[in-house]
Amino acid sequence: AVVSTQSTGANTYDSDFDNLPCGTEQNYRKSQWVIDNLDLAKEVIDEFMAPKRCDVPRPLLAMSVGSFATTIPRRAETANREHNDKDDCFRGEGYGFKASDIRLYFNARLEEDILHHASKCDVAVIAFETVGDLLEVKIICEVLNSKSDLLNEKALSTWVTLTCGTEDTVDTGGSVTSCIEVLAACPQVTGVGVNCTEPHLVTPIIGVIKQALRDCDAEEKL
């Protein structure tokens, strides 16, 4: 079993951002929320294991970092969510935002105090979920590489799941194969997958992911 704790701080579908300008530090970092969520998740797991369930494996604790799109006001942050095109954010590279905006989001959620607390709470994996943009994938890997020493020291694994509009493209139109190639080259990424995608697309997308990983493995062996 996996227990996932939300560290995005807020999502567009359950929060009012009308009074918060998009792209500011106020939108990005609610550090105490992250720490409180981790504490709560660990407490739940501890209570579950309290009766000394020798025959039950301890559930893994995953810290969900979410995706940058969850901070954009009034938009559909997944590829399969119905939306009004007039209200939806630009579906192009970076959702129309600068690389520095996306980098700020992930740096804030992977700051040293948060990673230390994640280790203290026995977090097994950091989850980047519902990622729908190739530029975002590149920045995730860049940020992970910059924090590789601490991630290795704390033995924190990482998985990245994509939200896709078709079997070949992620939400903003980038190639699934290109995203996987970038992720496969990042030593800190230990798992890839798909989520928040139309069910009939999932099996074909997994096929694309597997083929891309096989191709990357073959290139490494040359």
N, C-alpha and C positions, 0 to 999 in steps of 0.2 A: 504494500500500500504506500501511497505517496500523499503527504499532507502539504499543500501549497499555500504559502502566505503571500498576500498581495502587498507589494512594496511601491506600487505606482503612486500611492497617496490618494488619487482620485481618478475616476473614469468619467468620460463625457456622458455616459448614459445614466449615471446616478448622482451627478454633482452639477451645481450651478456655477458656471465660470463667468457669468455676465460682468461681474465686478473685478475680474482678474485679467489683466492684459496678457494675451498669449505671448510666450517667449520670455517671460520674466522669471527670476529666481523664485518668486512666490509660487509660481505654477510648478516648478520643477522639484523643489526639495521640501519634504515634510519628514525630516530625518527621524523625529521622535515617533511619528506614525509607523515608520518602518520597524524601528526597534520594539515598539509596543506590540506590533503584529507578530514579530518573531517570538517575543516572550509568551504571547498568548498561545501560539501554535505549539511551542515546546511544552507549555503547561498542559495542553490538551493531550499531547502524546504521552507525557509523564503519567497523567491520570489514567489513560488507557492501559498503560503497562503496569500500573501500580499493583494490581492483584498478582504480580509475578507470573505473567503468562509465558511460561517457558516454551510452550508449543506455538507461540505466535511471534513472528519476526517483528522487530520494532519498525514502525512506519518510517519511511524516509521523509525528511523535511526539505522542501524546496522553497527557495525564496524567489518569487516571481518579480522580475523587474519590468515585465510588460513590454510595451513598445512606445516609441515616441508619439505615435498617432493618438494614443490615449490622452494626450495633453492638449490636443487641438479642439477648441470649442465647437460644439454643434456639428460634429462630422461623424460619419460612419467609420469607425476605426478598424472594422474588419471587412474583408473583401465581399462577404456574403450578406452583410447587413443592409436592409432596405433603407433608402435615403432619398431625400429631395436634392436633385442635382444643383439647384440654386443655392442650397444651404451647405452642400458638401464641399469640403476643402479640395483644392486643386489636386488631382490625382496624377502627379508627375513626380519626377525625381525629388526626393526629400519632402514630398507633399508641398512643394513650393517654399520650403524653409532652407536656411543656410546650414551648411555642415556644422558650423560653430554652435547653432541652436541645438542640433541633435547631440552633438558632443557634450554640451552642458548637461543635458538631460541624463545621459548615462554616467558621466563623471559624478554627478550629484548622487546617484543611486548606488554607486560603488565606491563611495568615499571610505577612507580607512576605518573610521569609527564604525561604520555599518558592517564592513567585512569582518572586523574583529568581533563584533557582536554576533554576526552570523555564525562564526566559528564557535563562539561560546555556547550558542544555542544548538550546536550539532547540525547545522545546515549541511545537507549532503550535496545539493546542487543549486546553482543559480540559473533561473529559467528566464530566457528572453522569449516572450510569447507573442504571437500575433504580429510578427514582423513582416511588413508588406512592401519593403523598398530596398533596392540594391545599395543605394548610398547609405542607408541606415545599417545594413549588414556590414558594410566596409567600416563604418565608424564603430560599431560594436566590437569588431575584431581589433581595431586600433586601440580602443579603450582597454580591452582585455589584455592586449600586449603590454600596455603601459603599466598595468597592475599585476603582471605575471609573477613577480617575486612574492607578493603578498598572497596571491591566489594559490601559488604552489606551497607556500609556508603553511597556509591554513587548510590545504588539501581540499579546496573547493572546486568541484567539477562544474561544467557549464553546458546547458543545452539551448538550442535556438530552434524555434518552430516558426514556420512561414504561414502567412495567410495569403491565399492565392485566388485569382479571378478566373484563371483557366488552368489546365493541366501543365501548361508551359510557362505561365507568367504569374508573378506576384502581384499584389494589389495595385501598385502604381505602374505596372506594365513591364517591369524588368524581368529578365530571364531567371527562371527557377534554377537552371543549370549554372548560370553565372553566380548566383547567390551561393550555391553549394560549393562551387570551386573556391570562392573566397573563404567560406567557413572551413572547408577541408584543409586549407593552408594555415589555419590559425591553431596553434598547439593547445590553446586554452579551451577550445570547443571540443567537447567529448561526445556530443549527441546532436542530431538534427532531425527535424520532422515537420509536420504540418498540423495546423489547428484553425478553428474558425473559418472553415472553408466548406463549400457545398459538398455534402456527403458523396455524391456520385463522382466527384473529382479526386477524392482522397486516394483511392487505389492507383489511378494513373499517375498522380503526383509522386506517390511513393516509388513507383517504377522509375520515374525521371530522376528522383533523388538517388536511388540505388545505382542507376547507370552512371550518373555523374560521379559518384563516389568510386565506382569501379574504374572509370576513366582516370580519375585523379591518382588512384593507387597504381595503375599501370604506368602512368607518366613518371611516378616516383621511382619505379623499378628500372626505368630505362637507363 
